[in-house]
Amino acid sequence: MSLSEISNEYGIAKSTINGWIKDVKEIKIDENEVMTLKEVKALKREMAKIKEENEILKKAMAIFATRN
């Protein structure tokens, strides 16, 4: 079944279907590991959150260090 047929049958835009395909397409990370774009995006979001938390902790440590 072609992309156009699927789009017409289910009433979903081709761009939406292409986005879904892109999200689940495997990306080779190294010799033994593959990930989907969706997984890579999730890891990037998690890394950004952890970096932000780390910066908050650094600032808190600096505040508490100056109080002693």
Biopython code that builds the backbone (N, CA, C, O; Angstrom):
import numpy as np
from Bio.PDB.StructureBuilder import StructureBuilder

atoms = [
    (1, "MET", "N", (0.846, -1.167, 0.000)),
    (1, "MET", "CA", (0.000, 0.000, 0.000)),
    (1, "MET", "C", (0.899, 1.240, 0.000)),
    (1, "MET", "O", (1.855, 1.311, 0.772)),
    (2, "SER", "N", (0.599, 2.208, -0.854)),
    (2, "SER", "CA", (1.432, 3.404, -0.956)),
    (2, "SER", "C", (1.056, 4.428, 0.116)),
    (2, "SER", "O", (0.009, 4.335, 0.756)),
    (3, "LEU", "N", (1.924, 5.382, 0.284)),
    (3, "LEU", "CA", (1.691, 6.446, 1.249)),
    (3, "LEU", "C", (0.414, 7.219, 0.909)),
    (3, "LEU", "O", (-0.364, 7.561, 1.800)),
    (4, "SER", "N", (0.205, 7.488, -0.366)),
    (4, "SER", "CA", (-1.002, 8.200, -0.796)),
    (4, "SER", "C", (-2.258, 7.402, -0.490)),
    (4, "SER", "O", (-3.264, 7.963, -0.054)),
    (5, "GLU", "N", (-2.204, 6.099, -0.717)),
    (5, "GLU", "CA", (-3.365, 5.246, -0.433)),
    (5, "GLU", "C", (-3.680, 5.233, 1.060)),
    (5, "GLU", "O", (-4.842, 5.323, 1.455)),
    (6, "ILE", "N", (-2.661, 5.124, 1.870)),
    (6, "ILE", "CA", (-2.857, 5.127, 3.326)),
    (6, "ILE", "C", (-3.433, 6.473, 3.761)),
    (6, "ILE", "O", (-4.363, 6.528, 4.565)),
    (7, "SER", "N", (-2.877, 7.547, 3.228)),
    (7, "SER", "CA", (-3.342, 8.887, 3.553)),
    (7, "SER", "C", (-4.819, 9.054, 3.214)),
    (7, "SER", "O", (-5.594, 9.572, 4.018)),
    (8, "ASN", "N", (-5.199, 8.616, 2.029)),
    (8, "ASN", "CA", (-6.595, 8.732, 1.598)),
    (8, "ASN", "C", (-7.516, 7.834, 2.407)),
    (8, "ASN", "O", (-8.605, 8.253, 2.799)),
    (9, "GLU", "N", (-7.091, 6.609, 2.659)),
    (9, "GLU", "CA", (-7.943, 5.646, 3.357)),
    (9, "GLU", "C", (-8.244, 6.081, 4.789)),
    (9, "GLU", "O", (-9.371, 5.929, 5.262)),
    (10, "TYR", "N", (-7.248, 6.618, 5.473)),
    (10, "TYR", "CA", (-7.420, 6.960, 6.885)),
    (10, "TYR", "C", (-7.634, 8.455, 7.127)),
    (10, "TYR", "O", (-7.870, 8.875, 8.260)),
    (11, "GLY", "N", (-7.552, 9.253, 6.067)),
    (11, "GLY", "CA", (-7.764, 10.688, 6.212)),
    (11, "GLY", "C", (-6.674, 11.380, 7.017)),
    (11, "GLY", "O", (-6.933, 12.328, 7.758)),
    (12, "ILE", "N", (-5.458, 10.891, 6.858)),
    (12, "ILE", "CA", (-4.310, 11.448, 7.580)),
    (12, "ILE", "C", (-3.371, 12.080, 6.552)),
    (12, "ILE", "O", (-3.113, 11.503, 5.496)),
    (13, "ALA", "N", (-2.872, 13.258, 6.869)),
    (13, "ALA", "CA", (-1.971, 13.950, 5.950)),
    (13, "ALA", "C", (-0.704, 13.130, 5.719)),
    (13, "ALA", "O", (-0.197, 12.475, 6.630)),
    (14, "LYS", "N", (-0.206, 13.177, 4.489)),
    (14, "LYS", "CA", (1.025, 12.449, 4.165)),
    (14, "LYS", "C", (2.196, 12.930, 5.019)),
    (14, "LYS", "O", (3.059, 12.140, 5.400)),
    (15, "SER", "N", (2.221, 14.226, 5.316)),
    (15, "SER", "CA", (3.312, 14.763, 6.141)),
    (15, "SER", "C", (3.282, 14.171, 7.547)),
    (15, "SER", "O", (4.334, 13.946, 8.146)),
    (16, "THR", "N", (2.089, 13.917, 8.077)),
    (16, "THR", "CA", (1.960, 13.292, 9.397)),
    (16, "THR", "C", (2.502, 11.872, 9.363)),
    (16, "THR", "O", (3.244, 11.462, 10.256)),
    (17, "ILE", "N", (2.134, 11.130, 8.339)),
    (17, "ILE", "CA", (2.606, 9.750, 8.197)),
    (17, "ILE", "C", (4.125, 9.735, 8.029)),
    (17, "ILE", "O", (4.815, 8.911, 8.629)),
    (18, "ASN", "N", (4.639, 10.653, 7.208)),
    (18, "ASN", "CA", (6.095, 10.741, 7.024)),
    (18, "ASN", "C", (6.801, 11.046, 8.338)),
    (18, "ASN", "O", (7.880, 10.513, 8.599)),
    (19, "GLY", "N", (6.206, 11.897, 9.167)),
    (19, "GLY", "CA", (6.778, 12.201, 10.478)),
    (19, "GLY", "C", (6.837, 10.969, 11.355)),
    (19, "GLY", "O", (7.831, 10.737, 12.044)),
    (20, "TRP", "N", (5.763, 10.167, 11.333)),
    (20, "TRP", "CA", (5.738, 8.927, 12.120)),
    (20, "TRP", "C", (6.827, 7.970, 11.643)),
    (20, "TRP", "O", (7.519, 7.345, 12.446)),
    (21, "ILE", "N", (6.963, 7.867, 10.333)),
    (21, "ILE", "CA", (7.988, 6.978, 9.762)),
    (21, "ILE", "C", (9.376, 7.450, 10.189)),
    (21, "ILE", "O", (10.221, 6.645, 10.580)),
    (22, "LYS", "N", (9.603, 8.759, 10.112)),
    (22, "LYS", "CA", (10.899, 9.325, 10.491)),
    (22, "LYS", "C", (11.201, 9.056, 11.967)),
    (22, "LYS", "O", (12.340, 8.759, 12.327)),
    (23, "ASP", "N", (10.172, 9.161, 12.821)),
    (23, "ASP", "CA", (10.362, 8.941, 14.259)),
    (23, "ASP", "C", (10.779, 7.517, 14.594)),
    (23, "ASP", "O", (11.512, 7.304, 15.560)),
    (24, "VAL", "N", (10.330, 6.544, 13.823)),
    (24, "VAL", "CA", (10.631, 5.145, 14.155)),
    (24, "VAL", "C", (11.726, 4.535, 13.278)),
    (24, "VAL", "O", (12.101, 3.378, 13.466)),
    (25, "LYS", "N", (12.236, 5.311, 12.326)),
    (25, "LYS", "CA", (13.323, 4.818, 11.481)),
    (25, "LYS", "C", (14.577, 4.653, 12.332)),
    (25, "LYS", "O", (14.922, 5.536, 13.117)),
    (26, "GLU", "N", (15.246, 3.540, 12.175)),
    (26, "GLU", "CA", (16.420, 3.254, 12.993)),
    (26, "GLU", "C", (17.644, 4.017, 12.500)),
    (26, "GLU", "O", (17.876, 4.163, 11.300)),
    (27, "ILE", "N", (18.420, 4.499, 13.473)),
    (27, "ILE", "CA", (19.667, 5.208, 13.213)),
    (27, "ILE", "C", (20.783, 4.381, 13.835)),
    (27, "ILE", "O", (20.708, 4.017, 15.008)),
    (28, "LYS", "N", (21.809, 4.085, 13.060)),
    (28, "LYS", "CA", (22.925, 3.297, 13.588)),
    (28, "LYS", "C", (23.807, 4.198, 14.444)),
    (28, "LYS", "O", (24.368, 5.181, 13.960)),
    (29, "ILE", "N", (23.922, 3.847, 15.724)),
    (29, "ILE", "CA", (24.718, 4.620, 16.669)),
    (29, "ILE", "C", (26.173, 4.167, 16.632)),
    (29, "ILE", "O", (27.086, 4.987, 16.542)),
    (30, "ASP", "N", (26.376, 2.884, 16.700)),
    (30, "ASP", "CA", (27.704, 2.292, 16.553)),
    (30, "ASP", "C", (27.530, 0.867, 16.048)),
    (30, "ASP", "O", (26.446, 0.495, 15.600)),
    (31, "GLU", "N", (28.570, 0.082, 16.117)),
    (31, "GLU", "CA", (28.551, -1.282, 15.570)),
    (31, "GLU", "C", (27.392, -2.129, 16.080)),
    (31, "GLU", "O", (26.784, -2.881, 15.319)),
    (32, "ASN", "N", (27.086, -2.006, 17.378)),
    (32, "ASN", "CA", (26.116, -2.907, 17.997)),
    (32, "ASN", "C", (24.840, -2.230, 18.463)),
    (32, "ASN", "O", (24.025, -2.864, 19.134)),
    (33, "GLU", "N", (24.641, -0.965, 18.130)),
    (33, "GLU", "CA", (23.489, -0.257, 18.681)),
    (33, "GLU", "C", (22.776, 0.578, 17.624)),
    (33, "GLU", "O", (23.403, 1.298, 16.847)),
    (34, "VAL", "N", (21.468, 0.466, 17.617)),
    (34, "VAL", "CA", (20.627, 1.318, 16.784)),
    (34, "VAL", "C", (19.560, 1.950, 17.674)),
    (34, "VAL", "O", (19.135, 1.364, 18.670)),
    (35, "MET", "N", (19.136, 3.154, 17.296)),
    (35, "MET", "CA", (18.095, 3.858, 18.031)),
    (35, "MET", "C", (17.165, 4.511, 17.025)),
    (35, "MET", "O", (17.533, 4.734, 15.871)),
    (36, "THR", "N", (15.963, 4.812, 17.474)),
    (36, "THR", "CA", (15.050, 5.568, 16.625)),
    (36, "THR", "C", (15.253, 7.055, 16.911)),
    (36, "THR", "O", (15.795, 7.432, 17.950)),
    (37, "LEU", "N", (14.813, 7.885, 15.981)),
    (37, "LEU", "CA", (14.900, 9.327, 16.170)),
    (37, "LEU", "C", (14.106, 9.734, 17.408)),
    (37, "LEU", "O", (14.502, 10.643, 18.136)),
    (38, "LYS", "N", (13.001, 9.065, 17.637)),
    (38, "LYS", "CA", (12.176, 9.342, 18.817)),
    (38, "LYS", "C", (12.975, 9.098, 20.100)),
    (38, "LYS", "O", (12.889, 9.883, 21.045)),
    (39, "GLU", "N", (13.747, 8.015, 20.133)),
    (39, "GLU", "CA", (14.579, 7.705, 21.301)),
    (39, "GLU", "C", (15.690, 8.741, 21.476)),
    (39, "GLU", "O", (15.989, 9.153, 22.597)),
    (40, "VAL", "N", (16.299, 9.159, 20.368)),
    (40, "VAL", "CA", (17.362, 10.161, 20.423)),
    (40, "VAL", "C", (16.802, 11.474, 20.977)),
    (40, "VAL", "O", (17.427, 12.111, 21.825)),
    (41, "LYS", "N", (15.625, 11.873, 20.493)),
    (41, "LYS", "CA", (14.996, 13.103, 20.983)),
    (41, "LYS", "C", (14.686, 13.007, 22.472)),
    (41, "LYS", "O", (14.877, 13.974, 23.208)),
    (42, "ALA", "N", (14.210, 11.851, 22.919)),
    (42, "ALA", "CA", (13.902, 11.658, 24.340)),
    (42, "ALA", "C", (15.171, 11.773, 25.182)),
    (42, "ALA", "O", (15.154, 12.378, 26.254)),
    (43, "LEU", "N", (16.263, 11.199, 24.703)),
    (43, "LEU", "CA", (17.537, 11.291, 25.427)),
    (43, "LEU", "C", (18.044, 12.731, 25.483)),
    (43, "LEU", "O", (18.594, 13.155, 26.499)),
    (44, "LYS", "N", (17.865, 13.477, 24.407)),
    (44, "LYS", "CA", (18.282, 14.879, 24.395)),
    (44, "LYS", "C", (17.470, 15.695, 25.396)),
    (44, "LYS", "O", (18.019, 16.547, 26.094)),
    (45, "ARG", "N", (16.157, 15.436, 25.467)),
    (45, "ARG", "CA", (15.314, 16.127, 26.446)),
    (45, "ARG", "C", (15.750, 15.792, 27.868)),
    (45, "ARG", "O", (15.837, 16.669, 28.727)),
    (46, "GLU", "N", (16.022, 14.516, 28.103)),
    (46, "GLU", "CA", (16.462, 14.078, 29.428)),
    (46, "GLU", "C", (17.804, 14.717, 29.792)),
    (46, "GLU", "O", (18.002, 15.144, 30.929)),
    (47, "MET", "N", (18.717, 14.780, 28.832)),
    (47, "MET", "CA", (20.025, 15.377, 29.079)),
    (47, "MET", "C", (19.881, 16.865, 29.400)),
    (47, "MET", "O", (20.558, 17.366, 30.298)),
    (48, "ALA", "N", (19.018, 17.572, 28.687)),
    (48, "ALA", "CA", (18.798, 18.995, 28.956)),
    (48, "ALA", "C", (18.237, 19.194, 30.361)),
    (48, "ALA", "O", (18.637, 20.119, 31.068)),
    (49, "LYS", "N", (17.312, 18.327, 30.762)),
    (49, "LYS", "CA", (16.725, 18.411, 32.105)),
    (49, "LYS", "C", (17.793, 18.173, 33.171)),
    (49, "LYS", "O", (17.844, 18.890, 34.171)),
    (50, "ILE", "N", (18.630, 17.185, 32.963)),
    (50, "ILE", "CA", (19.685, 16.866, 33.927)),
    (50, "ILE", "C", (20.705, 18.005, 34.007)),
    (50, "ILE", "O", (21.179, 18.332, 35.095)),
    (51, "LYS", "N", (21.045, 18.609, 32.869)),
    (51, "LYS", "CA", (21.971, 19.747, 32.875)),
    (51, "LYS", "C", (21.383, 20.912, 33.669)),
    (51, "LYS", "O", (22.089, 21.571, 34.433)),
    (52, "GLU", "N", (20.089, 21.158, 33.483)),
    (52, "GLU", "CA", (19.428, 22.239, 34.215)),
    (52, "GLU", "C", (19.439, 21.951, 35.720)),
    (52, "GLU", "O", (19.726, 22.836, 36.527)),
    (53, "GLU", "N", (19.126, 20.718, 36.084)),
    (53, "GLU", "CA", (19.149, 20.332, 37.498)),
    (53, "GLU", "C", (20.554, 20.481, 38.076)),
    (53, "GLU", "O", (20.713, 20.918, 39.216)),
    (54, "ASN", "N", (21.559, 20.123, 37.306)),
    (54, "ASN", "CA", (22.952, 20.238, 37.735)),
    (54, "ASN", "C", (23.322, 21.699, 37.995)),
    (54, "ASN", "O", (23.992, 22.005, 38.981)),
    (55, "GLU", "N", (22.889, 22.594, 37.116)),
    (55, "GLU", "CA", (23.171, 24.020, 37.302)),
    (55, "GLU", "C", (22.498, 24.540, 38.567)),
    (55, "GLU", "O", (23.093, 25.327, 39.304)),
    (56, "ILE", "N", (21.273, 24.113, 38.825)),
    (56, "ILE", "CA", (20.563, 24.520, 40.042)),
    (56, "ILE", "C", (21.324, 24.039, 41.273)),
    (56, "ILE", "O", (21.488, 24.789, 42.236)),
    (57, "LEU", "N", (21.783, 22.804, 41.245)),
    (57, "LEU", "CA", (22.542, 22.261, 42.377)),
    (57, "LEU", "C", (23.855, 23.007, 42.588)),
    (57, "LEU", "O", (24.251, 23.250, 43.728)),
    (58, "LYS", "N", (24.533, 23.372, 41.502)),
    (58, "LYS", "CA", (25.778, 24.139, 41.616)),
    (58, "LYS", "C", (25.519, 25.481, 42.300)),
    (58, "LYS", "O", (26.282, 25.904, 43.169)),
    (59, "LYS", "N", (24.429, 26.148, 41.897)),
    (59, "LYS", "CA", (24.095, 27.442, 42.497)),
    (59, "LYS", "C", (23.741, 27.277, 43.968)),
    (59, "LYS", "O", (24.133, 28.098, 44.797)),
    (60, "ALA", "N", (23.009, 26.230, 44.295)),
    (60, "ALA", "CA", (22.644, 25.972, 45.691)),
    (60, "ALA", "C", (23.892, 25.704, 46.526)),
    (60, "ALA", "O", (24.001, 26.189, 47.652)),
    (61, "MET", "N", (24.828, 24.937, 45.983)),
    (61, "MET", "CA", (26.075, 24.655, 46.706)),
    (61, "MET", "C", (26.852, 25.941, 46.952)),
    (61, "MET", "O", (27.423, 26.125, 48.026)),
    (62, "ALA", "N", (26.877, 26.823, 45.973)),
    (62, "ALA", "CA", (27.595, 28.089, 46.123)),
    (62, "ALA", "C", (26.952, 28.936, 47.215)),
    (62, "ALA", "O", (27.656, 29.569, 48.001)),
    (63, "ILE", "N", (25.635, 28.955, 47.271)),
    (63, "ILE", "CA", (24.927, 29.725, 48.301)),
    (63, "ILE", "C", (25.239, 29.171, 49.684)),
    (63, "ILE", "O", (25.560, 29.927, 50.600)),
    (64, "PHE", "N", (25.145, 27.856, 49.837)),
    (64, "PHE", "CA", (25.400, 27.246, 51.139)),
    (64, "PHE", "C", (26.869, 27.349, 51.545)),
    (64, "PHE", "O", (27.173, 27.439, 52.735)),
    (65, "ALA", "N", (27.771, 27.338, 50.589)),
    (65, "ALA", "CA", (29.201, 27.438, 50.890)),
    (65, "ALA", "C", (29.551, 28.823, 51.426)),
    (65, "ALA", "O", (30.437, 28.949, 52.270)),
    (66, "THR", "N", (28.873, 29.854, 50.952)),
    (66, "THR", "CA", (29.163, 31.217, 51.413)),
    (66, "THR", "C", (28.575, 31.491, 52.791)),
    (66, "THR", "O", (28.980, 32.448, 53.450)),
    (67, "ARG", "N", (27.643, 30.684, 53.232)),
    (67, "ARG", "CA", (27.015, 30.879, 54.543)),
    (67, "ARG", "C", (27.891, 30.365, 55.679)),
    (67, "ARG", "O", (27.681, 30.741, 56.833)),
    (68, "ASN", "N", (28.853, 29.527, 55.382)),
    (68, "ASN", "CA", (29.699, 28.946, 56.446)),
    (68, "ASN", "C", (30.913, 29.759, 56.694)),
    (68, "ASN", "O", (31.725, 29.412, 57.552)),
]
sb = StructureBuilder()
sb.init_structure("model")
sb.init_model(0)
sb.init_chain("A")
sb.init_seg("    ")
for serial, (resi, resn, name, xyz) in enumerate(atoms, 1):
    if name == "N":
        sb.init_residue(resn, " ", resi, " ")
    sb.init_atom(name, np.array(xyz, "f"), 0.0, 1.0, " ", f" {name:<3s}", serial, name[0])
structure = sb.get_structure()
